[in-house]
Protein backbone atom coordinates (compact mmCIF):
# COMPACT_ATOMS: atom_id res chain seq x y z
CA UNK A 1 0.00 0.00 0.00
CA UNK A 2 1.19 3.47 -0.90
CA UNK A 3 -0.55 6.73 -0.05
CA UNK A 4 0.26 10.44 0.28
CA UNK A 5 -0.52 12.65 3.27
CA UNK A 6 -0.91 16.41 2.70
CA UNK A 7 -2.30 19.19 4.86
CA UNK A 8 -2.25 22.93 5.50
CA UNK A 9 -2.18 23.80 1.79
CA UNK A 10 -3.93 27.14 2.50
CA UNK A 11 -4.76 27.77 -1.14
CA UNK A 12 -5.58 31.43 -1.65
CA UNK A 13 -3.42 32.74 1.17
CA UNK A 14 -0.68 35.38 0.86
CA UNK A 15 -1.33 38.94 -0.30
CA UNK A 16 1.79 39.12 -2.47
CA UNK A 17 0.89 37.72 -5.94
CA UNK A 18 4.29 36.03 -6.28
CA UNK A 19 3.96 34.18 -2.97
CA UNK A 20 0.34 33.28 -3.69
CA UNK A 21 1.53 31.77 -6.97
CA UNK A 22 4.31 29.83 -5.22
CA UNK A 23 1.79 28.56 -2.71
CA UNK A 24 -0.36 27.15 -5.49
CA UNK A 25 2.59 25.78 -7.49
CA UNK A 26 3.82 23.95 -4.39
CA UNK A 27 0.42 22.27 -4.05
CA UNK A 28 0.47 21.52 -7.77
CA UNK A 29 3.91 19.91 -7.49
CA UNK A 30 2.76 17.81 -4.54
CA UNK A 31 -0.11 16.37 -6.60
CA UNK A 32 2.15 15.86 -9.63
CA UNK A 33 4.52 13.89 -7.37
CA UNK A 34 1.61 11.77 -6.13
CA UNK A 35 0.68 10.93 -9.72
CA UNK A 36 4.28 10.20 -10.65
CA UNK A 37 4.75 7.99 -7.57
CA UNK A 38 1.50 6.17 -8.43
CA UNK A 39 0.12 6.38 -4.92
CA UNK A 40 -3.06 4.40 -4.23
CA UNK A 41 -4.82 7.40 -2.66
CA UNK A 42 -4.24 10.87 -1.22
CA UNK A 43 -5.15 12.21 2.24
CA UNK A 44 -5.61 15.95 2.85
CA UNK A 45 -5.86 16.56 6.61
CA UNK A 46 -7.53 19.99 6.58
CA UNK A 47 -6.95 23.58 5.45
CA UNK A 48 -6.92 22.77 1.77
CA UNK A 49 -8.18 26.34 1.37
CA UNK A 50 -7.22 29.34 3.48
CA UNK A 51 -10.90 30.24 3.81
CA UNK A 52 -14.24 28.45 3.87
CA UNK A 53 -15.16 30.67 0.90
CA UNK A 54 -12.13 30.94 -1.39
CA UNK A 55 -12.05 33.16 -4.46
CA UNK A 56 -13.32 31.93 -7.83
CA UNK A 57 -9.77 32.00 -9.24
CA UNK A 58 -8.51 29.82 -6.39
CA UNK A 59 -11.36 27.37 -6.92
CA UNK A 60 -10.74 27.15 -10.66
CA UNK A 61 -7.06 26.41 -10.12
CA UNK A 62 -7.85 23.78 -7.49
CA UNK A 63 -10.47 22.11 -9.72
CA UNK A 64 -7.97 21.86 -12.58
CA UNK A 65 -5.46 20.04 -10.36
CA UNK A 66 -8.05 17.69 -8.84
CA UNK A 67 -9.23 16.86 -12.34
CA UNK A 68 -5.71 15.64 -13.22
CA UNK A 69 -5.68 13.46 -10.09
CA UNK A 70 -9.09 12.01 -10.96
CA UNK A 71 -7.92 11.27 -14.52
CA UNK A 72 -5.01 9.37 -12.95
CA UNK A 73 -7.65 7.35 -11.02
CA UNK A 74 -6.28 8.32 -7.61
CA UNK A 75 -9.02 8.93 -5.00
CA UNK A 76 -8.66 11.84 -2.56
CA UNK A 77 -9.95 11.71 1.03
CA UNK A 78 -10.08 14.85 3.13
CA UNK A 79 -11.46 16.71 6.14
CA UNK A 80 -11.97 20.42 6.83
CA UNK A 81 -9.43 22.37 8.85
CA UNK A 82 -9.77 25.38 11.11
CA UNK A 83 -9.53 27.69 8.07
CA UNK A 84 -11.86 25.96 5.62
CA UNK A 85 -14.30 24.77 8.30
CA UNK A 86 -17.68 26.50 8.48
CA UNK A 87 -20.02 26.44 11.49
CA UNK A 88 -22.90 25.93 9.05
CA UNK A 89 -21.16 22.77 7.87
CA UNK A 90 -21.24 24.00 4.26
CA UNK A 91 -17.94 24.75 2.57
CA UNK A 92 -16.48 24.53 -0.92
CA UNK A 93 -15.05 21.16 0.06
CA UNK A 94 -18.62 19.96 -0.55
CA UNK A 95 -18.47 21.36 -4.09
CA UNK A 96 -15.30 19.36 -4.75
CA UNK A 97 -16.94 16.28 -3.33
CA UNK A 98 -20.10 16.68 -5.44
CA UNK A 99 -17.91 17.07 -8.53
CA UNK A 100 -16.48 13.66 -7.74
CA UNK A 101 -12.96 14.96 -7.06
CA UNK A 102 -12.74 13.90 -3.40
CA UNK A 103 -14.55 12.34 -0.44
CA UNK A 104 -15.03 14.16 2.86
CA UNK A 105 -14.57 11.33 5.38
CA UNK A 106 -16.16 13.15 8.33
CA UNK A 107 -19.14 10.95 9.17
CA UNK A 108 -20.30 10.64 12.77
CA UNK A 109 -23.05 10.22 15.32
CA UNK A 110 -23.21 11.29 18.97
CA UNK A 111 -24.33 8.63 21.45
CA UNK A 112 -24.08 8.44 25.24
CA UNK A 113 -21.76 11.46 25.37
CA UNK A 114 -19.34 9.92 22.86
CA UNK A 115 -18.56 10.78 19.24
CA UNK A 116 -18.73 7.67 17.06
CA UNK A 117 -16.98 7.92 13.70
CA UNK A 118 -18.06 5.85 10.71
CA UNK A 119 -15.25 4.67 8.42
CA UNK A 120 -14.88 5.40 4.72
CA UNK A 121 -13.76 2.07 3.27
CA UNK A 122 -11.34 1.95 0.36
CA UNK A 123 -10.04 -1.49 -0.57
CA UNK A 124 -8.42 -2.81 2.65
CA UNK A 125 -8.30 0.59 4.38
CA UNK A 126 -10.73 2.21 6.84
CA UNK A 127 -10.37 5.99 6.89
CA UNK A 128 -11.85 8.02 9.75
CA UNK A 129 -11.76 11.80 10.10
CA UNK A 130 -12.77 14.66 12.37
CA UNK A 131 -12.45 18.32 11.26
CA UNK A 132 -10.56 21.16 12.86
CA UNK A 133 -12.52 24.13 14.20
CA UNK A 134 -11.84 27.72 15.13
CA UNK A 135 -10.17 28.42 18.50
CA UNK A 136 -9.33 24.73 19.12
CA UNK A 137 -13.01 23.94 19.77
CA UNK A 138 -12.48 20.46 18.32
CA UNK A 139 -10.08 19.33 21.09
CA UNK A 140 -12.65 18.31 23.72
CA UNK A 141 -14.77 16.59 21.07
CA UNK A 142 -11.84 14.61 19.64
CA UNK A 143 -11.04 13.13 23.06
CA UNK A 144 -14.54 11.58 23.01
CA UNK A 145 -13.97 9.80 19.70
CA UNK A 146 -14.88 6.13 19.35
CA UNK A 147 -14.91 4.06 16.17
CA UNK A 148 -17.63 2.06 14.52
CA UNK A 149 -15.29 -0.86 14.12
CA UNK A 150 -13.72 -2.10 10.93
CA UNK A 151 -12.00 -5.36 11.89
CA UNK A 152 -9.10 -6.56 9.81
CA UNK A 153 -8.62 -3.29 7.93
CA UNK A 154 -5.70 -0.86 7.98
CA UNK A 155 -7.01 2.06 10.08
CA UNK A 156 -6.24 5.72 9.35
CA UNK A 157 -7.49 8.64 11.45
CA UNK A 158 -7.29 12.17 10.00
CA UNK A 159 -7.32 15.07 12.48
CA UNK A 160 -6.75 18.80 12.18
CA UNK A 161 -5.66 19.70 15.69
CA UNK A 162 -2.73 19.86 18.10
CA UNK A 163 -1.77 16.67 19.92
CA UNK A 164 -0.04 16.81 23.30
CA UNK A 165 2.88 14.60 22.28
CA UNK A 166 3.89 17.11 19.57
CA UNK A 167 3.82 20.08 21.97
CA UNK A 168 5.09 18.74 25.31
CA UNK A 169 5.30 21.21 28.21
CA UNK A 170 3.44 23.85 26.18
CA UNK A 171 0.33 25.43 27.66
CA UNK A 172 -1.79 25.24 24.51
CA UNK A 173 -5.03 23.33 24.24
CA UNK A 174 -4.14 19.98 22.75
CA UNK A 175 -5.53 16.47 22.41
CA UNK A 176 -4.16 13.80 24.72
CA UNK A 177 -3.25 11.35 21.97
CA UNK A 178 -3.28 8.48 24.51
CA UNK A 179 -7.10 8.87 24.57
CA UNK A 180 -7.43 8.33 20.82
CA UNK A 181 -8.50 4.99 19.33
CA UNK A 182 -5.64 2.82 18.15
CA UNK A 183 -4.85 3.27 14.47
CA UNK A 184 -2.16 2.23 12.03
CA UNK A 185 -1.58 5.82 10.84
CA UNK A 186 -2.57 9.14 12.42
CA UNK A 187 -2.64 11.77 9.63
CA UNK A 188 -2.32 15.19 11.26
CA UNK A 189 -2.33 18.83 10.17
CA UNK A 190 -2.82 22.24 11.86
CA UNK A 191 0.57 22.61 13.53
CA UNK A 192 2.91 23.76 10.77
CA UNK A 193 5.72 21.49 11.87
CA UNK A 194 7.42 18.39 10.52
CA UNK A 195 6.71 15.59 12.98
CA UNK A 196 6.89 11.85 12.42
CA UNK A 197 6.73 9.56 15.43
CA UNK A 198 5.26 6.07 15.84
CA UNK A 199 2.85 6.47 12.94
CA UNK A 200 1.68 9.92 14.12
CA UNK A 201 2.60 12.40 11.38
CA UNK A 202 2.18 16.15 10.87
CA UNK A 203 2.49 16.80 7.16
CA UNK A 204 3.78 20.36 7.49
CA UNK A 205 2.39 23.01 5.13
CA UNK A 206 2.82 22.45 1.39
CA UNK A 207 4.16 26.03 1.41
CA UNK A 208 5.05 28.23 4.41
CA UNK A 209 2.12 30.43 5.38
CA UNK A 210 3.89 33.39 7.01
CA UNK A 211 7.22 35.22 7.07
CA UNK A 212 8.11 33.36 10.27
CA UNK A 213 7.49 30.04 8.55
CA UNK A 214 9.50 31.05 5.51
CA UNK A 215 12.37 31.81 7.90
CA UNK A 216 12.01 28.65 10.00
CA UNK A 217 10.87 26.05 7.46
CA UNK A 218 12.22 27.55 4.23
CA UNK A 219 10.15 25.07 2.22
CA UNK A 220 6.93 23.08 2.12
CA UNK A 221 6.44 19.36 2.64
CA UNK A 222 4.15 16.36 2.63
CA UNK A 223 4.61 12.64 3.34
CA UNK A 224 4.34 9.39 1.42
CA UNK A 225 3.58 6.11 3.20
CA UNK A 226 5.14 3.33 1.15
CA UNK A 227 4.57 -0.19 2.50
CA UNK A 228 5.31 0.83 6.08
CA UNK A 229 8.03 3.36 5.30
CA UNK A 230 7.09 7.00 5.93
CA UNK A 231 9.09 9.41 3.75
CA UNK A 232 9.06 13.20 3.92
CA UNK A 233 8.85 14.96 0.56
CA UNK A 234 10.28 18.48 0.60
CA UNK A 235 8.81 21.10 -1.73
CA UNK A 236 11.32 23.86 -2.38
CA UNK A 237 10.62 25.90 -5.51
CA UNK A 238 12.63 28.97 -4.48
CA UNK A 239 15.42 29.67 -2.02
CA UNK A 240 14.74 32.17 0.76
CA UNK A 241 17.16 34.96 1.71
CA UNK A 242 16.39 36.44 5.13
CA UNK A 243 18.07 39.59 6.41
CA UNK A 244 17.45 40.68 10.01
CA UNK A 245 18.82 44.18 10.56
CA UNK A 246 18.76 46.41 13.62
CA UNK A 247 18.06 50.03 12.67
CA UNK A 248 18.70 53.01 14.97
CA UNK A 249 19.15 55.78 12.40
CA UNK A 250 16.55 55.74 9.63
CA UNK A 251 18.41 58.46 7.70
CA UNK A 252 21.29 56.03 7.14
CA UNK A 253 19.13 52.91 6.95
CA UNK A 254 18.59 52.84 3.16
CA UNK A 255 22.30 52.66 2.39
CA UNK A 256 22.91 50.21 5.24
CA UNK A 257 20.24 47.87 3.87
CA UNK A 258 21.56 48.15 0.31
CA UNK A 259 25.09 47.46 1.53
CA UNK A 260 23.94 44.25 3.25
CA UNK A 261 21.85 43.14 0.28
CA UNK A 262 24.78 43.53 -2.11
CA UNK A 263 26.71 40.89 -0.15
CA UNK A 264 24.32 38.15 -1.36
CA UNK A 265 23.27 36.60 -4.65
CA UNK A 266 19.58 37.50 -5.03
CA UNK A 267 18.93 35.69 -8.32
CA UNK A 268 15.46 34.04 -8.30
CA UNK A 269 15.21 34.16 -4.49
CA UNK A 270 12.51 35.20 -2.08
CA UNK A 271 14.17 38.19 -0.40
CA UNK A 272 12.79 39.09 3.02
CA UNK A 273 14.10 41.99 5.07
CA UNK A 274 13.04 42.24 8.69
CA UNK A 275 13.94 45.47 10.45
CA UNK A 276 13.91 45.82 14.21
CA UNK A 277 15.02 48.24 16.89
CA UNK A 278 14.13 51.64 18.34
CA UNK A 279 14.80 54.62 16.09
CA UNK A 280 17.01 57.19 17.74
CA UNK A 281 17.21 59.33 14.59
CA UNK A 282 14.53 59.90 11.94
CA UNK A 283 11.25 58.17 11.16
CA UNK A 284 10.35 54.87 9.48
CA UNK A 285 9.11 56.84 6.47
CA UNK A 286 12.67 58.12 5.93
CA UNK A 287 13.69 54.66 4.69
CA UNK A 288 13.52 54.56 0.90
CA UNK A 289 11.90 51.16 0.39
CA UNK A 290 11.14 51.96 -3.25
CA UNK A 291 14.88 52.33 -3.95
CA UNK A 292 15.63 49.11 -2.07
CA UNK A 293 12.94 47.17 -3.93
CA UNK A 294 14.14 48.54 -7.25
CA UNK A 295 17.67 47.27 -6.55
CA UNK A 296 16.40 43.89 -5.38
CA UNK A 297 14.30 43.36 -8.52
CA UNK A 298 17.09 44.58 -10.80
CA UNK A 299 19.30 41.95 -9.14
CA UNK A 300 16.90 39.25 -10.35
CA UNK A 301 15.06 38.42 -7.12
CA UNK A 302 11.78 36.54 -7.45
CA UNK A 303 9.99 38.72 -4.89
CA UNK A 304 10.85 41.30 -2.24
CA UNK A 305 9.04 41.43 1.11
CA UNK A 306 9.75 43.79 3.98
CA UNK A 307 8.68 43.70 7.62
CA UNK A 308 8.89 46.72 9.94
CA UNK A 309 6.60 45.44 12.71
CA UNK A 310 9.55 45.24 15.12
CA UNK A 311 10.87 48.69 14.24
CA UNK A 312 9.58 51.32 16.66
CA UNK A 313 9.70 54.99 17.39
CA UNK A 314 10.77 55.98 20.93
CA UNK A 315 7.90 55.89 23.40
CA UNK A 316 6.69 59.34 24.51
CA UNK A 317 7.57 60.33 28.02
CA UNK A 318 4.80 59.68 30.55
CA UNK A 319 4.67 62.25 33.32
CA UNK A 320 3.60 60.93 36.69
CA UNK A 321 2.77 62.92 39.78
CA UNK A 322 4.91 60.70 41.99
CA UNK A 323 7.74 58.72 40.50
CA UNK A 324 7.80 55.41 42.34
CA UNK A 325 10.07 53.08 40.38
CA UNK A 326 8.80 49.99 42.19
CA UNK A 327 5.17 50.73 41.22
CA UNK A 328 5.75 52.51 37.92
CA UNK A 329 3.77 49.93 35.97
CA UNK A 330 0.80 50.24 38.32
CA UNK A 331 0.86 54.03 38.08
CA UNK A 332 0.79 53.95 34.28
CA UNK A 333 -2.10 51.47 34.25
CA UNK A 334 -4.03 53.45 36.85
CA UNK A 335 -3.61 56.65 34.83
CA UNK A 336 -4.81 54.79 31.70
CA UNK A 337 -7.85 53.33 33.49
CA UNK A 338 -8.90 56.76 34.77
CA UNK A 339 -9.16 58.08 31.21
CA UNK A 340 -10.45 54.86 29.62
CA UNK A 341 -13.07 53.16 31.80
CA UNK A 342 -13.92 49.64 30.58
CA UNK A 343 -14.73 46.25 32.06
CA UNK A 344 -11.77 44.90 30.08
CA UNK A 345 -9.34 46.91 32.22
CA UNK A 346 -9.54 44.04 34.69
CA UNK A 347 -7.61 41.92 32.18
CA UNK A 348 -4.65 44.31 31.79
CA UNK A 349 -2.38 42.59 34.31
CA UNK A 350 -3.26 39.12 32.96
CA UNK A 351 -2.54 40.21 29.39
CA UNK A 352 0.78 41.76 30.39
CA UNK A 353 1.81 38.53 32.08
CA UNK A 354 0.86 36.51 28.97
CA UNK A 355 2.73 38.87 26.64
CA UNK A 356 5.86 38.60 28.79
CA UNK A 357 6.14 34.92 27.85
CA UNK A 358 9.26 34.15 25.84
CA UNK A 359 9.67 31.73 22.98
CA UNK A 360 11.69 28.70 24.04
CA UNK A 361 14.91 28.06 22.15
CA UNK A 362 13.60 24.86 20.49
CA UNK A 363 9.98 26.02 20.17
CA UNK A 364 8.57 26.53 16.69
CA UNK A 365 6.92 29.90 16.06
CA UNK A 366 3.62 28.22 15.16
CA UNK A 367 3.61 26.40 18.51
CA UNK A 368 4.59 29.56 20.40
CA UNK A 369 1.79 31.54 18.72
CA UNK A 370 -0.69 28.76 19.49
CA UNK A 371 0.42 28.80 23.15
CA UNK A 372 -0.05 32.58 23.48
CA UNK A 373 -3.48 32.45 21.79
CA UNK A 374 -4.51 29.62 24.11
CA UNK A 375 -3.52 31.68 27.17
CA UNK A 376 -5.61 34.62 25.94
CA UNK A 377 -8.57 32.30 25.34
CA UNK A 378 -8.33 30.99 28.90
CA UNK A 379 -8.20 34.54 30.27
CA UNK A 380 -11.23 35.58 28.21
CA UNK A 381 -13.28 32.39 28.63
CA UNK A 382 -16.13 34.27 30.32
CA UNK A 383 -16.28 36.88 27.55
CA UNK A 384 -16.19 34.60 24.51
Secondary structure, 3 states (H helix, E strand, C coil): CEEEEECCCCECCCCCHHHHHHHHHHHHHHHHHHHHHCCCEEEEECCCECCCCCCHHHHHHHHHHHHHHHHCCCEEEEECCCCCCCCCCCCHHHHHHHCCCCEECCCEEEECCEEEECCEEECCEEEEEECCCHHHCHHHHHCCEEECCCCCCEEEEEEEECEHHHHCCCCCCCECHHHCCCCCEEEEEECCCCEEECCEEECCCCCCCCHHHHHHCCCEEEEEEECCEEEEEEECCCCEEEEEEECCEHHHHHHHHHHHHCCCCCCCCEEEEEEEEEECECCHHHCCHHHHHHHHHHCCCCEEEEEEEEEEECCCCCCCCCCCHHHHHHHHHHHHHHHCCCHHHHHHHHHHHHHCCCCCCCCCHHHHHHHHHHHHHHHCCCCC
